[in-house]
């Protein structure tokens, strides 16, 4: 900050459920599972810990999405605009990942766990990006903000 | 406002509005959140990555890993330790203009570099036999996975959302300077942290490459 800056107004102090925190925690669990798998491949890795991380992450994501859907008012138009394009981008990125593992003949239950982890990952990232983009938007106090989710 | 958020019309941010808590903000130049002209370049790069992997072109795989990793590392370090402190000392109009020119490009550049580095790196390790647990430096490779995972959590969970949220805030009719300042602080801080982690990656990768 410089001395020439005008004093800034406070950031809108609105309490929102911990959607970003839960989603980032889920993302961390997915990446932890990915590290565990990567440390064992190309051998068949023990899937117990990775499945545990996957289930934990999926639950966190589901809770985050549930809490998100209950926020009102909220800038849903902005949220879905960002989520839609982010989802497309991360679907491409996830697709490259799936291609690499398929190409390496990763198969069976390992591939299923990998793909499911990538699916949760591909939901987490657009969710946290779109939530962060929409959370500061002034919804004008309208019930439901910019339309309801769904 | 969200509908035309992807377009490059200038934002009339000059009007102050003390009732809504918005400071008088300088005009924001027109910009696109996602620079569409860059998308074909991203597509060509990703197609190149898939091609070298599918054809087992070791030189190409090495090229994508080394070039992607080098650019990713350099950009993180440069943003975190050079651009970040400079931006912190710029006036608000200069910071806004710089942000509207830099951040949209980063939205395309960083994910592309990350995908190229990691996708090609994984294949390179597979080709060279480094993934096998019998590989003497396997522990270092796992350490690299962990560092990359931590960086990914920071980049995808904190840095990238802040990047996009700043651009959306700048697109609003009356951008909130405090929101932008908070998000930019988060962006610069997380870029610095990932930059520091990149140093760890450099140490590990140079060790693995010369073992």
Interface residues (C-beta under 8 A of the other chain):
Chain A: X1 X2 X4 X5 X6 X7 X8 X9 X10 X11 X12 X20 X23 X24 X27 X28 X31 X32 X34 X35 X38 X39 X40 X41 X42 X43 X75 X77 X78 X81 X82 X85 X86 X89 X92 X93 X96 X97 X99 X100 X103 X104 X124 X125 X128 X129 X131 X132 X133 X134 X135 X136 X137 X138 X146
Chain B: X1 X2 X3 X5 X6 X20 X21 X22 X23 X24 X34 X46 X49 X50 X53 X54 X88 X89 X90 X91 X92 X111 X115 X119 X122 X123 X126 X131 X132 X133 X142 X145 X146 X149 X152 X153 X156 X157 X158 X160 X161 X162 X164 X165 X168 X169 X172 X176 X177 X178 X179 X181 X182
